[in-house]
Amino acid sequence: MPEFKNPPKHEFRGAWIASVANIDWPKHYSDSPEKQKKDLIHLLNTLKKTGLNAVFLQVRPECDALYKSNYEPWSFWLTGEQGKPPVPYYDPLAFAIEEAHKRGLELHAWFNPYRAERIIGLYPLAKQHVVITHPEWILSFDETARKLRILNPGIPAVRQYVTKVILDVVKRYDVDGIHFDDYFYPYPNNEISKTNKDSLTFKTYKHGDASDQTIGDWRRENINILIRMVHDSIQAVKPWVKFGVSPFGIYRDSMPPGIKGMDAYDKIYCDPLQWLRDGAVDYLTPQLYWRIGGPQDFKKLFNWWANQVAKEKRHLYVGHIFGRRFTEKELPKQLELVRDNVKAQGDVYFSAKHFGFNTLKFAQKLKSVYYRYPALTPSMNKERKSLREVPLHLSFDQINAQSPACFHWAVKNGQKADSSIRFVLYRFLQRPVENVPPKESAYIYNIIGGNSFCPKPLAESVAQVYFALTSVNRNSEESRLSNVIKIVPPKVPCLVSPHDGQKFIADSVTIRWKLRPQISSYHLQIATDSMFAHLITDSAGIYENTMCTTALKGQTRYYWRVAGENPAGKSSFSKAFSFVTGFPGQTILAYPEDNTLAAALPVQLSWFTNKSADWYRVQVGEFNLFEESKTFLDTVVTDTLMVLSQIPVAESGWIYWRVKSGNVLGESGWSETFRFRQDQETLMDKATYMPDKARSE
């Protein structure tokens, strides 16, 4: 795919956020709730900025919960103790949904349907864990180093229990989807086909009257039944909630021809083609975790899956991995293959943390090229009974002391729960002549979860820019455009204080300027020259009309100016004002000179008179960082001379000293630090040291 081609307007762009073993989030089970929240917000911001529009958050890794479950204990991976809630309390799933939706991201709750204990005995189980409450439901596999327990898929009560757990989340949380991973029957390292652990279950719970049914057929049908149960239950409660599975990437060995690898149909009894035929999934995300070419050729596998899913008119979101043996070109090539095939609707990546790491430099490539414009998730083909209300009263408000300038709009009251849930803000260089949303992604400015948005300025100013808004329902169907508003570049701000030429400024000064209409933020520059070649402050994105600065030197003239910014660009900088600080400048030390050897007692410290100084603060110590325990003199004097008649023994042999000056307007910074080495014959014990008080206040 040529890099200049605009990305599609509708495309699924997802990432798995794994909680098990603290792969992605939380970063560690000992993290406080406050840190967990902060880390999740940072992760969601990273994904949003990269251009993604959906996340799969793992909320049930081992028959446990990263949410307030009515049936299962809190996850060990959340608090470090299974069954223990977060302290202070919060609900991670509710928090994640709220934060994802704020950013216009879909959130799919990711469940492992059967795994009960990933490694037996890794941590103590809670009393209410299903392994303890229903041991008769459990299959254990302990013949390898990695011991495992799963729920027995052949028991009808297990399927009912799993469905009940999932439906509890669907009913109580505003999730956009329910997602299963590929762990059904155990993988070959605990290969169930070589055991008879569920032979009694097979005899007891055969399906129908099929006397010739094999145990393999029975195991596959156990999975098929659960998939249908979950799908039908979701449809009965919230039909807009999507349901999908990410199966192992190879359906059968040699299918398609030339593919070699684990046969998921025979080894883990996974039959995604049957789920498609049953209409029991809305999408599949096969885990195609291999390179292009070779015995597990990504291209062959992808094309095969695309054909199978398209036959049943379902969605295909291809699962990618940040492979250790991949080159930086691998993932872009895979993404291009997916985009060039009309039978695929998007991509999902394992796992989310790699976007923060910019692994394989892929996140930067997505942000700058492949996902450079936002995209809506694809619309499902199945009917959804959703309203599409046009947003009302789009406006762009002036910045004020309480909030930055933002777009605001309203929505009609009384909308159904499956109606407008996010909004698309469009930007045009010419006023649109129709009220229908454009088909090209390049017009999308942002996809927003709330009813306000604070924009960033254009890099280059334009004569005018137009904005309009659509509402989007859960099926990514858009309304007509809202009213159109025009924004022009802002006018030059007017400076207020310090007024031009003002003198005797303190060491902390508040810069002020007037508010101007349609300015979303300000850009302040402070310099030591009128040409602004030597900047000490260069701050864009200021949301108020004031800024306090303390990064000033005494007895110095400073110049300052302000520009306004908004979505149409940036104004010129204002005419510069200047002011002069009135507090003292940095003190210059005189004697003893730096690195003086064998200074004899009494030692006379002196420094040059500092213009406008009313007093001087002197520190003397054994270490150049002047920690309290290493500083034996810290005093204020009014003269430029101090005599030390006695000095304690310094471990290093060196004595360090420095001076700062001050007046009613503030203090200078510290002077340079000088040091001298004392004459060894005059050294005294530290306990007997007393400074000469005659010159101290």
C-alpha positions as CSV (number, residue, x, y, z in Angstrom):
1,M,0.0,0.0,0.0
2,P,1.5,3.4,-1.0
3,E,2.1,5.5,2.1
4,F,0.3,8.5,0.6
5,K,-3.0,6.7,0.5
6,N,-5.4,7.8,3.2
7,P,-6.5,5.3,5.8
8,P,-10.1,4.0,5.6
9,K,-12.8,5.9,7.5
10,H,-14.0,2.6,9.1
11,E,-11.4,0.2,10.4
12,F,-11.0,-1.8,13.6
13,R,-7.8,-0.9,15.3
14,G,-7.5,-2.8,18.6
15,A,-5.0,-3.9,21.2
16,W,-5.1,-6.6,23.9
17,I,-4.5,-5.4,27.4
18,A,-3.5,-8.5,29.3
19,S,-3.8,-8.6,33.1
20,V,-2.6,-12.2,33.7
21,A,0.9,-12.2,35.1
22,N,0.7,-8.4,34.9
23,I,1.7,-8.5,31.3
24,D,0.2,-5.1,30.4
25,W,-1.9,-3.8,33.3
26,P,-1.8,-3.5,36.2
27,K,2.0,-3.3,36.0
28,H,2.3,-5.1,39.3
29,Y,-0.2,-6.6,41.7
30,S,1.3,-4.6,44.6
31,D,0.6,-1.3,42.9
32,S,-1.8,1.0,44.7
33,P,-5.2,1.8,43.1
34,E,-4.1,5.3,42.4
35,K,-1.0,4.1,40.5
36,Q,-3.2,1.5,38.6
37,K,-5.6,4.3,37.5
38,K,-2.7,6.5,36.5
39,D,-1.0,3.7,34.5
40,L,-4.2,2.8,32.7
41,I,-5.0,6.4,31.8
42,H,-1.4,6.7,30.4
43,L,-1.9,3.5,28.4
44,L,-5.2,4.5,27.0
45,N,-3.8,7.9,26.0
46,T,-0.9,6.2,24.3
47,L,-3.2,4.0,22.3
48,K,-5.5,6.9,21.4
49,K,-2.6,9.0,20.2
50,T,-1.3,6.1,18.1
51,G,-4.6,6.0,16.3
52,L,-6.3,2.9,17.8
53,N,-10.0,2.9,18.5
54,A,-10.7,-0.3,20.6
55,V,-9.2,-2.2,23.5
56,F,-9.7,-5.8,24.7
57,L,-9.3,-5.6,28.5
58,Q,-8.7,-9.0,30.2
59,V,-11.1,-9.0,33.1
60,R,-11.3,-12.8,33.9
61,P,-7.9,-14.5,33.5
62,E,-8.4,-17.5,35.9
63,C,-12.1,-17.7,37.0
64,D,-11.5,-14.5,38.9
65,A,-12.4,-10.9,38.3
66,L,-10.9,-7.5,37.7
67,Y,-14.4,-6.1,38.5
68,K,-17.0,-6.4,41.3
69,S,-18.2,-9.9,40.4
70,N,-21.4,-11.4,41.9
71,Y,-19.9,-14.9,41.4
72,E,-16.1,-14.9,41.4
73,P,-13.3,-13.5,43.6
74,W,-11.1,-10.5,43.0
75,S,-8.1,-11.4,40.9
76,F,-4.7,-12.0,42.4
77,W,-3.2,-10.0,39.5
78,L,-5.1,-6.9,40.8
79,T,-4.3,-6.9,44.5
80,G,-1.8,-9.6,45.2
81,E,-4.3,-11.7,47.1
82,Q,-7.2,-13.5,45.4
83,G,-10.5,-12.4,46.9
84,K,-9.1,-9.1,48.2
85,P,-10.7,-6.0,46.8
86,P,-8.7,-2.9,46.0
87,V,-7.9,-0.6,48.9
88,P,-9.0,2.2,48.7
89,Y,-11.8,0.6,46.7
90,Y,-12.5,1.2,43.1
91,D,-14.0,-1.0,40.3
92,P,-11.3,-1.4,37.6
93,L,-13.7,-2.4,34.8
94,A,-16.1,0.5,35.5
95,F,-13.1,2.9,35.6
96,A,-11.6,1.5,32.4
97,I,-14.9,1.8,30.5
98,E,-15.4,5.4,31.6
99,E,-11.8,6.3,30.6
100,A,-11.9,4.4,27.3
101,H,-15.2,6.0,26.3
102,K,-14.0,9.5,27.2
103,R,-11.4,9.0,24.5
104,G,-13.8,7.5,21.9
105,L,-12.4,4.0,22.4
106,E,-14.5,0.9,22.4
107,L,-13.9,-1.4,25.3
108,H,-14.4,-5.2,25.0
109,A,-14.3,-7.3,28.1
110,W,-11.9,-10.2,27.5
111,F,-12.7,-13.5,29.3
112,N,-10.8,-16.7,29.5
113,P,-13.8,-19.0,29.5
114,Y,-12.4,-22.2,31.2
115,R,-9.0,-21.6,32.8
116,A,-9.3,-21.9,36.5
117,E,-5.6,-22.1,37.6
118,R,-2.9,-21.2,35.2
119,I,-0.1,-22.7,37.4
120,I,-1.4,-24.8,40.3
121,G,-0.2,-23.5,43.7
122,L,1.3,-20.2,42.4
123,Y,-0.8,-18.4,45.0
124,P,-3.5,-19.3,47.5
125,L,-7.0,-19.5,46.1
126,A,-9.9,-17.6,47.7
127,K,-12.6,-19.6,49.5
128,Q,-15.2,-18.6,46.9
129,H,-13.0,-19.7,43.9
130,V,-14.7,-22.3,41.8
131,V,-11.9,-24.8,42.2
132,I,-12.9,-24.9,45.9
133,T,-16.6,-24.5,45.7
134,H,-17.1,-27.0,42.8
135,P,-14.2,-29.4,42.7
136,E,-16.4,-31.8,40.7
137,W,-16.3,-29.3,37.7
138,I,-12.5,-29.3,37.5
139,L,-10.1,-31.0,35.2
140,S,-6.4,-31.0,36.5
141,F,-3.4,-31.6,34.3
142,D,-0.3,-32.0,36.5
143,E,1.9,-34.3,34.4
144,T,4.2,-31.4,33.3
145,A,6.1,-28.7,35.0
146,R,3.3,-26.2,34.2
147,K,0.4,-27.6,36.1
148,L,-3.1,-26.5,35.0
149,R,-6.7,-26.6,36.1
150,I,-9.7,-25.8,33.9
151,L,-13.4,-26.0,34.1
152,N,-14.7,-29.2,32.4
153,P,-16.3,-28.0,29.2
154,G,-18.4,-31.2,29.0
155,I,-20.5,-30.5,32.1
156,P,-23.7,-28.6,31.3
157,A,-23.6,-26.8,34.7
158,V,-20.2,-25.4,33.7
159,R,-21.5,-23.9,30.5
160,Q,-24.4,-22.4,32.4
161,Y,-22.0,-21.0,35.0
162,V,-19.7,-19.4,32.5
163,T,-22.6,-17.9,30.6
164,K,-24.0,-16.5,33.9
165,V,-20.7,-14.9,34.8
166,I,-20.5,-13.2,31.4
167,L,-24.1,-12.1,31.4
168,D,-23.6,-10.5,34.8
169,V,-21.0,-8.2,33.2
170,V,-23.1,-7.5,30.1
171,K,-26.1,-6.5,32.3
172,R,-24.2,-4.3,34.8
173,Y,-21.4,-2.7,32.7
174,D,-21.5,-0.5,29.6
175,V,-19.1,-2.8,27.6
176,D,-19.0,-2.5,23.8
177,G,-18.1,-6.2,23.4
178,I,-17.4,-9.6,24.9
179,H,-14.2,-11.3,23.8
180,F,-12.8,-14.8,24.3
181,D,-9.2,-15.8,23.8
182,D,-8.0,-19.2,22.4
183,Y,-7.8,-21.2,25.6
184,F,-10.5,-23.9,25.4
185,Y,-9.3,-27.4,26.0
186,P,-5.6,-27.5,27.0
187,Y,-2.8,-26.9,24.5
188,P,-0.5,-29.9,23.7
189,N,1.8,-29.5,26.7
190,N,-1.2,-30.8,28.7
191,E,-2.8,-32.6,25.8
192,I,-6.2,-33.8,26.8
193,S,-6.4,-36.2,23.9
194,K,-3.8,-38.4,25.6
195,T,-5.8,-38.6,28.8
196,N,-9.1,-40.0,29.9
197,K,-9.7,-37.3,32.5
198,D,-13.1,-36.5,30.9
199,S,-14.1,-40.0,29.7
200,L,-16.8,-40.3,32.5
201,T,-18.1,-36.9,31.5
202,F,-18.3,-38.0,27.9
203,K,-20.3,-41.1,28.8
204,T,-22.6,-39.1,31.1
205,Y,-23.3,-36.1,28.9
206,K,-23.3,-37.2,25.3
207,H,-25.1,-34.9,22.9
208,G,-28.3,-36.2,21.5
209,D,-28.7,-39.7,20.3
210,A,-25.4,-39.9,18.3
211,S,-24.2,-43.3,19.3
212,D,-21.2,-43.1,17.0
213,Q,-20.1,-39.7,18.3
214,T,-16.3,-39.6,19.1
215,I,-14.9,-38.0,22.1
216,G,-13.2,-35.4,19.8
217,D,-16.6,-34.5,18.2
218,W,-18.1,-34.3,21.6
219,R,-15.4,-31.9,22.9
220,R,-15.8,-29.6,19.9
221,E,-19.6,-29.6,20.4
222,N,-19.1,-28.7,24.0
223,I,-17.3,-25.5,22.9
224,N,-19.8,-24.8,20.2
225,I,-22.7,-25.0,22.6
226,L,-21.0,-22.5,25.0
227,I,-20.3,-20.1,22.1
228,R,-24.0,-20.3,21.0
229,M,-25.2,-19.8,24.6
230,V,-23.1,-16.8,25.2
231,H,-24.1,-15.2,21.9
232,D,-27.8,-15.8,22.3
233,S,-27.7,-14.5,25.9
234,I,-26.0,-11.3,24.9
235,Q,-28.5,-10.8,22.1
236,A,-31.4,-11.2,24.5
237,V,-30.1,-8.6,26.9
238,K,-28.1,-6.0,24.9
239,P,-28.1,-6.9,21.2
240,W,-25.7,-4.0,20.4
241,V,-22.9,-5.7,22.4
242,K,-20.5,-7.5,20.0
243,F,-19.2,-11.0,20.7
244,G,-16.0,-12.3,19.2
245,V,-13.3,-14.9,19.6
246,S,-9.6,-15.0,18.8
247,P,-8.9,-18.6,17.9
248,F,-5.5,-20.1,17.3
249,G,-4.2,-19.1,13.9
250,I,-4.1,-22.5,12.3
251,Y,-7.5,-24.2,11.9
252,R,-6.1,-27.5,10.6
253,D,-2.7,-28.7,9.6
254,S,-2.2,-28.3,5.8
255,M,-5.2,-26.0,5.6
256,P,-4.6,-24.1,3.5
257,P,-2.1,-26.3,1.6
258,G,1.6,-25.8,2.7
259,I,0.7,-24.7,6.2
260,K,2.4,-26.8,9.0
261,G,1.6,-26.3,12.7
262,M,-0.6,-27.3,15.6
263,D,-4.0,-28.5,14.5
264,A,-6.4,-26.5,16.6
265,Y,-9.4,-28.6,15.5
266,D,-7.9,-31.8,16.8
267,K,-5.6,-30.6,19.6
268,I,-7.7,-28.0,21.5
269,Y,-11.1,-28.9,19.9
270,C,-11.7,-25.5,18.5
271,D,-14.0,-25.2,15.5
272,P,-14.4,-21.5,14.5
273,L,-15.9,-22.4,11.1
274,Q,-18.9,-24.0,13.0
275,W,-19.3,-20.8,15.0
276,L,-19.5,-18.9,11.8
277,R,-22.0,-21.3,10.3
278,D,-24.1,-21.0,13.5
279,G,-24.0,-17.2,13.3
280,A,-22.8,-17.4,16.9
281,V,-20.0,-14.8,16.6
282,D,-19.9,-11.2,15.3
283,Y,-16.2,-11.3,14.5
284,L,-13.2,-13.6,14.6
285,T,-9.7,-12.4,15.4
286,P,-7.4,-15.4,14.5
287,Q,-4.0,-15.1,16.1
288,L,-1.7,-15.0,13.1
289,Y,1.5,-14.7,15.0
290,W,3.9,-15.6,12.2
291,R,5.9,-13.9,9.5
292,I,5.1,-13.7,5.8
293,G,6.5,-16.8,4.2
294,G,7.6,-20.2,5.7
295,P,5.5,-23.1,7.0
296,Q,3.2,-20.8,9.0
297,D,2.9,-18.2,6.2
298,F,1.0,-15.2,7.5
299,K,-0.2,-14.3,4.0
300,K,-1.6,-17.8,3.2
301,L,-3.3,-18.0,6.6
302,F,-4.8,-14.5,6.4
303,N,-6.2,-15.1,2.9
304,W,-7.7,-18.4,4.0
305,W,-9.4,-16.9,7.1
306,A,-10.6,-13.9,5.1
307,N,-12.4,-16.2,2.7
308,Q,-14.0,-18.3,5.5
309,V,-15.3,-15.3,7.5
310,A,-16.5,-13.4,4.4
311,K,-18.7,-16.4,3.4
312,E,-20.8,-15.9,6.6
313,K,-20.8,-12.1,6.3
314,R,-19.0,-11.6,9.6
315,H,-16.0,-9.4,10.5
316,L,-12.4,-10.4,10.4
317,Y,-10.0,-8.5,12.7
318,V,-6.6,-10.0,12.2
319,G,-4.5,-10.7,15.3
320,H,-0.8,-9.6,15.1
321,I,2.1,-10.0,17.6
322,F,5.3,-8.0,18.1
323,G,7.4,-11.0,17.3
324,R,10.9,-11.2,18.6
325,R,12.2,-12.4,15.2
326,F,10.3,-9.8,13.2
327,T,12.1,-7.0,11.3
328,E,10.8,-3.5,11.4
329,K,9.2,-4.1,8.0
330,E,7.2,-7.2,9.0
331,L,4.2,-5.6,10.8
332,P,3.7,-2.8,8.2
333,K,3.7,-5.5,5.4
334,Q,1.1,-7.5,7.3
335,L,-1.1,-4.4,7.9
336,E,-0.9,-3.6,4.2
337,L,-2.0,-7.1,3.2
338,V,-5.0,-6.7,5.5
339,R,-5.9,-3.3,4.2
340,D,-5.7,-4.4,0.6
341,N,-8.2,-7.2,1.2
342,V,-11.8,-6.0,1.2
343,K,-12.8,-9.1,3.2
344,A,-11.0,-7.9,6.3
345,Q,-12.1,-5.1,8.5
346,G,-9.1,-4.4,10.7
347,D,-6.3,-5.4,13.1
348,V,-5.7,-6.2,16.7
349,Y,-2.2,-6.3,18.3
350,F,-0.7,-8.3,21.2
351,S,0.0,-6.6,23.4
352,A,-0.8,-3.0,24.4
353,K,2.5,-2.2,26.2
354,H,4.5,-2.4,23.0
355,F,2.9,0.8,21.8
356,G,4.4,2.6,24.7
357,F,7.8,1.0,24.0
358,N,7.4,1.8,20.2
359,T,8.6,-1.8,19.7
360,L,9.9,-2.4,16.1
361,K,9.3,1.4,15.7
362,F,5.8,0.3,14.7
363,A,3.8,2.7,16.9
364,Q,5.5,5.7,15.3
365,K,4.8,4.3,11.9
366,L,1.1,3.9,12.7
367,K,0.8,7.4,14.1
368,S,2.6,9.1,11.2
369,V,1.4,7.0,8.3
370,Y,-1.1,4.2,8.6
371,Y,-3.3,5.6,11.4
372,R,-2.6,9.3,10.8
373,Y,-6.3,10.0,10.7
374,P,-8.8,8.7,13.2
375,A,-11.2,5.9,12.2
376,L,-14.5,4.6,13.3
377,T,-14.9,1.0,14.0
378,P,-16.7,-0.9,11.2
379,S,-20.5,-1.2,11.2
380,M,-21.9,-4.7,11.6
381,N,-24.1,-6.1,8.9
382,K,-26.7,-7.4,11.2
383,E,-29.7,-5.2,12.0
384,R,-29.4,-3.0,15.0
385,K,-32.3,-0.9,16.3
386,S,-30.5,2.3,17.1
387,L,-31.4,6.0,16.9
388,R,-29.1,8.5,15.2
389,E,-29.7,11.9,16.7
390,V,-28.0,15.0,15.1
391,P,-25.9,16.9,17.7
392,L,-27.3,20.3,18.6
393,H,-25.9,23.7,19.1
394,L,-22.2,23.1,18.3
395,S,-20.2,26.1,19.5
396,F,-16.7,27.1,20.3
397,D,-16.4,28.9,23.6
398,Q,-13.9,31.5,24.8
399,I,-11.2,30.5,27.2
400,N,-11.7,31.7,30.8
401,A,-10.1,31.4,34.1
402,Q,-11.8,28.1,34.9
403,S,-11.5,26.2,31.6
404,P,-9.8,26.3,28.2
405,A,-11.7,27.1,25.1
406,C,-13.6,24.1,23.9
407,F,-16.1,22.8,21.4
408,H,-19.5,22.2,23.2
409,W,-22.7,20.6,21.9
410,A,-25.9,19.1,23.2
411,V,-27.8,15.9,22.4
412,K,-31.5,15.3,22.5
413,N,-32.8,14.1,25.8
414,G,-34.3,10.6,26.2
415,Q,-32.1,8.8,23.8
416,K,-32.0,5.0,24.1
417,A,-28.9,3.3,25.7
418,D,-27.8,2.0,22.3
419,S,-28.0,5.3,20.5
420,S,-25.4,8.2,20.4
421,I,-22.4,7.1,22.3
422,R,-19.6,9.0,20.6
423,F,-19.2,11.9,18.3
424,V,-17.1,12.7,15.2
425,L,-15.7,16.2,14.9
426,Y,-15.0,17.1,11.2
427,R,-12.7,19.9,10.0
428,F,-13.1,21.5,6.6
429,L,-11.2,24.2,4.8
430,Q,-14.3,25.1,2.8
431,R,-17.8,25.2,4.2
432,P,-19.6,21.9,3.4
433,V,-22.5,22.3,1.1
434,E,-24.4,19.1,2.2
435,N,-25.3,17.9,5.7
436,V,-24.0,14.4,5.1
437,P,-20.7,13.3,6.7
438,P,-17.8,13.0,4.3
439,K,-16.6,9.5,3.3
440,E,-12.9,10.3,3.6
441,S,-11.0,9.9,6.9
442,A,-8.8,13.0,6.2
443,Y,-11.7,15.2,7.3
444,I,-11.9,13.6,10.8
445,Y,-10.4,15.9,13.4
446,N,-11.2,13.7,16.4
447,I,-13.6,11.0,17.7
448,I,-14.9,12.0,21.1
449,G,-16.7,10.2,23.9
450,G,-18.2,13.2,25.7
451,N,-20.0,16.4,24.6
452,S,-17.0,18.7,24.7
453,F,-13.5,18.8,23.3
454,C,-10.6,21.1,23.7
455,P,-8.6,21.3,20.5
456,K,-5.0,21.8,19.6
457,P,-4.0,24.6,17.1
458,L,-3.2,24.0,13.5
459,A,0.6,24.0,12.8
460,E,0.1,26.6,10.1
461,S,-2.6,29.3,10.1
462,V,-5.4,29.2,7.4
463,A,-7.8,32.0,6.4
464,Q,-10.6,30.1,8.1
465,V,-11.6,26.6,9.1
466,Y,-15.0,25.1,9.5
467,F,-16.2,22.5,12.0
468,A,-19.2,20.2,12.1
469,L,-20.2,17.2,14.2
470,T,-22.0,13.9,13.9
471,S,-23.3,11.5,16.5
472,V,-22.4,7.9,16.2
473,N,-24.3,4.9,17.6
474,R,-22.8,1.6,18.8
475,N,-22.9,0.2,15.3
476,S,-20.7,3.1,14.1
477,E,-23.5,4.6,12.1
478,E,-23.4,8.3,11.8
479,S,-26.1,11.0,12.0
480,R,-26.2,14.0,9.6
481,L,-23.9,16.9,10.2
482,S,-24.7,19.4,13.0
483,N,-24.6,23.1,12.4
484,V,-21.4,24.4,10.9
485,I,-19.2,26.9,12.7
486,K,-16.4,29.0,11.3
487,I,-13.2,29.8,13.1
488,V,-10.6,32.2,12.0
489,P,-7.0,32.6,13.4
490,P,-7.0,34.6,16.6
491,K,-6.2,38.2,17.0
492,V,-3.0,39.3,18.7
493,P,-3.3,39.3,22.5
494,C,-3.0,42.5,24.5
495,L,-0.4,42.5,27.2
496,V,-1.3,43.8,30.7
497,S,1.4,43.3,33.4
498,P,4.2,43.8,34.2
499,H,3.7,47.0,32.2
500,D,6.4,47.9,29.7
501,G,9.6,49.1,31.3
502,Q,8.5,48.3,34.8
503,K,11.3,48.1,37.4
504,F,11.9,46.5,40.8
505,I,10.2,43.2,39.9
506,A,10.3,40.5,42.6
507,D,11.9,37.0,42.2
508,S,8.4,35.6,41.5
509,V,6.4,37.5,38.9
510,T,2.9,36.8,37.4
511,I,2.7,37.6,33.7
512,R,-0.8,38.7,32.6
513,W,-2.6,39.4,29.3
514,K,-6.1,40.0,28.2
515,L,-8.5,37.2,27.1
516,R,-9.4,37.3,23.5
517,P,-12.4,35.6,21.7
518,Q,-12.0,32.2,20.0
519,I,-8.5,31.5,21.5
520,S,-8.1,28.0,22.7
521,S,-4.6,28.5,24.2
522,Y,-1.8,30.9,24.5
523,H,2.0,30.8,23.7
524,L,4.2,32.8,26.1
525,Q,7.9,33.6,25.5
526,I,10.3,35.3,27.9
527,A,13.8,36.2,26.9
528,T,16.9,38.2,28.0
529,D,17.0,40.0,24.6
530,S,14.5,41.9,22.5
531,M,15.1,39.6,19.5
532,F,14.0,36.6,21.7
533,A,17.1,34.6,20.7
534,H,17.9,33.7,24.3
535,L,14.6,32.2,25.6
536,I,14.2,31.3,29.3
537,T,10.4,30.4,28.8
538,D,8.8,29.1,25.6
539,S,5.4,27.7,26.7
540,A,2.6,26.9,24.3
541,G,-0.7,25.4,25.3
542,I,-1.4,27.8,28.2
543,Y,-5.1,27.7,29.0
544,E,-5.2,30.8,31.2
545,N,-4.3,34.4,30.7
546,T,-1.7,34.3,33.5
547,M,1.5,32.5,34.1
548,C,3.8,32.7,37.2
549,T,7.5,32.4,36.7
550,T,10.4,32.1,39.1
551,A,13.2,31.3,36.6
552,L,14.6,34.8,36.8
553,K,18.0,36.4,37.7
554,G,18.4,39.5,39.7
555,Q,19.1,43.0,38.3
556,T,18.3,41.7,34.8
557,R,16.0,43.1,32.0
558,Y,13.6,40.6,30.5
559,Y,11.4,40.8,27.4
560,W,8.0,39.0,27.1
561,R,5.4,38.5,24.4
562,V,2.3,36.3,23.8
563,A,0.5,34.8,20.8
564,G,-2.9,33.3,20.6
565,E,-3.7,29.8,19.2
566,N,-6.9,28.1,18.0
567,P,-7.9,25.4,15.5
568,A,-7.4,27.8,12.6
569,G,-3.8,28.5,13.6
570,K,-1.8,31.0,15.5
571,S,-1.7,34.8,15.7
572,S,1.4,36.9,15.4
573,F,3.2,37.5,18.7
574,S,2.3,40.7,20.5
575,K,4.6,43.7,20.7
576,A,7.2,42.8,23.4
577,F,7.1,44.3,26.9
578,S,10.1,44.5,29.2
579,F,10.7,44.6,32.9
580,V,13.7,44.7,35.2
581,T,14.1,42.6,38.3
582,G,14.9,44.4,41.5
583,F,16.3,41.6,43.7
584,P,20.1,41.1,43.8
585,G,22.0,39.3,41.1
586,Q,24.3,36.3,41.8
587,T,27.0,37.0,44.4
588,I,30.7,36.7,43.3
589,L,33.1,35.1,45.8
590,A,36.5,36.7,46.4
591,Y,38.7,35.0,49.0
592,P,40.0,32.4,49.8
593,E,40.1,31.6,46.1
594,D,38.7,28.3,44.9
595,N,41.0,25.3,45.6
596,T,43.2,27.2,48.1
597,L,45.6,24.9,49.9
598,A,46.7,25.1,53.6
599,A,44.5,28.1,54.6
600,A,45.6,29.1,58.1
601,L,43.2,30.0,60.9
602,P,41.5,32.4,61.3
603,V,40.1,32.0,57.8
604,Q,38.6,35.2,56.3
605,L,35.7,34.6,53.9
606,S,35.0,37.6,51.6
607,W,32.8,38.3,48.6
608,F,32.2,41.3,46.4
609,T,29.4,43.8,47.3
610,N,26.2,42.9,45.5
611,K,24.2,45.8,44.1
612,S,20.8,46.2,45.9
613,A,21.6,43.5,48.5
614,D,20.4,44.1,52.0
615,W,21.8,40.9,53.4
616,Y,23.9,37.8,52.6
617,R,23.3,34.2,53.5
618,V,26.5,32.1,54.0
619,Q,26.8,28.4,54.1
620,V,30.0,26.5,55.1
621,G,30.2,22.7,55.2
622,E,32.1,19.5,54.5
623,F,30.3,18.6,51.3
624,N,29.4,20.5,48.2
625,L,25.7,19.6,48.3
626,F,25.4,21.2,51.8
627,E,23.1,18.6,53.4
628,E,22.1,19.6,56.8
629,S,24.2,17.0,58.6
630,K,27.3,18.1,56.6
631,T,26.8,21.9,57.0
632,F,28.2,23.4,60.2
633,L,27.5,27.1,59.4
634,D,24.3,28.5,57.8
635,T,23.8,32.2,58.8
636,V,22.8,35.6,57.6
637,V,25.1,38.7,57.7
638,T,25.0,42.2,56.4
639,D,28.7,42.6,55.6
640,T,30.7,41.1,52.8
641,L,33.3,39.6,55.2
642,M,33.2,36.8,57.7
643,V,36.0,35.4,59.9
644,L,36.1,31.7,60.9
645,S,38.4,31.4,63.9
646,Q,37.7,27.7,64.4
647,I,36.8,25.0,61.8
648,P,36.0,21.3,62.5
649,V,37.9,18.4,60.9
650,A,36.5,17.5,57.5
651,E,36.7,13.9,56.4
652,S,37.8,14.9,52.9
653,G,40.1,17.6,54.1
654,W,38.2,20.2,52.1
655,I,35.9,22.9,53.4
656,Y,33.1,24.2,51.0
657,W,31.4,27.6,51.1
658,R,28.9,29.6,49.1
659,V,26.8,32.8,49.4
660,K,23.5,34.2,48.2
661,S,22.2,37.7,48.5
662,G,18.7,39.1,49.1
663,N,16.5,42.1,49.7
664,V,12.8,42.7,50.3
665,L,12.1,41.7,46.7
666,G,13.7,38.3,46.9
667,E,16.9,36.3,46.8
668,S,19.5,35.6,44.2
669,G,20.6,32.1,43.4
670,W,23.6,30.7,45.2
671,S,27.0,31.8,44.1
672,E,29.6,29.3,42.8
673,T,30.8,27.0,45.4
674,F,34.4,27.5,46.5
675,R,36.6,25.2,48.5
676,F,39.8,25.4,50.5
677,R,42.0,22.9,52.4
678,Q,42.8,23.9,56.0
679,D,46.3,24.0,57.5
680,Q,46.6,20.7,59.3
681,E,48.2,22.2,62.4
682,T,45.2,24.4,63.1
683,L,42.5,21.7,62.9
684,M,40.2,21.4,65.9
685,D,37.6,18.9,67.0
686,K,34.2,19.5,65.5
687,A,32.6,19.6,69.0
688,T,34.6,22.7,70.0
689,Y,33.8,24.7,66.9
690,M,32.2,28.2,67.2
691,P,32.0,30.8,64.4
692,D,33.0,34.3,64.9
693,K,29.7,35.9,65.9
694,A,30.9,39.5,65.7
695,R,29.8,39.9,62.1
696,S,26.7,37.7,62.1
697,E,23.1,38.9,62.8
